[in-house]
Amino acid sequence: MFARIVIAACFAALLALLPGAARADGVELTQLMARKADDGLELSFATRFELSRAAVDALHKDVALYFVAEAQVLRSRWYWRDARVARAERNWRLSWNSLTRQYRVSTGGLHQSFATLDEALAVLRGQSGWRIAEPKDIEDGGGYYLEFSFRLDANQLPRLMQIGGLQSGFALGVERQQGFAADFSLK
């Protein structure tokens, strides 16, 4: 019995280390595409997720939820650690305004209000044409790959909610590592 548990744990660890494998915690990455444009490398992604009951309750008690998408472009090197050639990050803030009874999604200096939570989450679930690298950063030739992650940032919750098991209802995220083809589309 113990040997089966050890074998299953080792198999799960090996699957997590495979390139291109996605580790997900409540988020399904339904689309991840890249394309080389005149002004650099653009990334588009789409996710599918639902907020837990604890997250929705916190949102309705005026606790803002923060979502983060990170993308890194790395160049493989045989002689040293892989070189990071570009890094991009997008942040969204989801909040509930009890006075107007609307959800608000903020990114940078832009704000959008929505009547329902589903409409607000639709904005958070994907991005299109996001420039993640400059043209000078990606040269033709060489082995490049992408490290992508999307998550609900539990570190920005109030300190009291970060203690102990209160944070368990806020575990939401996905990570993926994927190589680029010669034309900088994802393999």
Summary of the structure (lengths in Angstrom):
residues: 187
radius of gyration: 19.0
end to end distance: 39.4
largest distance: 58.8
contacts: 519
relative contact order: 0.24
helix: 26%
strand: 48%
